[in-house]
Amino acid sequence: MIKRLFDFLVASVALLIFLPLMAVLALWVMLSSPGGALYRQTRVGRHCRPFTIYKFRSMVAGADQKGSHSTANNDPRITRVGAILRKTSLDELPQLWNVVKGDMSLVGPRPDTPKQESDYTPEQWQQRHQVRPGITGLAQAKGRNVSTLEERTAYDLEYVAKSSLGFDLQILVWTVKQVLGKGSY
């Protein structure tokens, strides 16, 4: 209950603070390539319930039909503006709305698409969905985008086992360091 209240309050304040920046980013995305500013996709949340995630669009319109659910370095579907948004994690700002709605938490395993269930054992899939997915998580704080699937899964399951508000605060600090390029610890 305390974690949910913390998430709600921090995400609500952050939305108000970042609203002007988000408006500028939305305009930048729309002017840089055809398509809307927001990307919506079905993801799997707590207790395996589906929800719609929101992000700033960082790929060409219709990218889901033009390739895999995951991206690689130099993926031709990523726009120039999208590459900047991804590098700075600004594409994730609309997920603050997902946190306010209760679909997500600030910290938790990153939400998967339904297709990604095949990447896990049934036990891993159920375990990682015992908590709300997060905008950031232990895997992002420790490895950002360089961890293997096995490492990310291990970090996600470690997070589920250790989940607490104190651990969330620690992960948030580590994530800021990762985004700023100063390592995870």
C-alpha positions, 0 to 999 in steps of 0.5 A: 500500500505504501509503495502504491501511494509513493508511486502515485504521488511521485508519478503525479508530481513528475507528470506535472513537472514534465508536462511542458517537456512532454508537449515539446517532445510530442511535437518533435516526434510528430514533426520528425516523421509521419505518425502520431507522437505516442506509441501504444502496445499491449503489455503484460502486467501484475497477475498476468493482466494485459494493459496498454503501455504508452511511450513516445514513438521512437520508430517508424509508423507500423514498425511492429509489422516490419520486424521483431518485438525487440530491437537491436543496435542500428535497427533501421526502424528507429528514427533519428529523434527516436534514437535520441529519445531512447538514449536519454530514456525520454521515450519512457516519460508517458509511462508516468501515466501508466503508474498513475493509473496503477498499471505500472510502478516506478520500479519493477520488471520491465513489462513484456509483450504477450509474445515474450512469454515463450522466452521464460519458463512457466514458473519464471513467467508467473513469478515475475508477474507477482509485482507490477511492472516498472518504468525501470527495474533492477535489470535496467539499473545494473545492465541498462541495455547490455544484459542478456535475456538470462541476466535480465530474467535473473535480475527480475526474479531477484527484484521480486524476491527483494521487493520493498520501498527501500530497494525501489529507492536504491534502484531509482538512484542506480537508474539515474546513474546509468542514464547519466552514464556514471555506472550502476553503483 
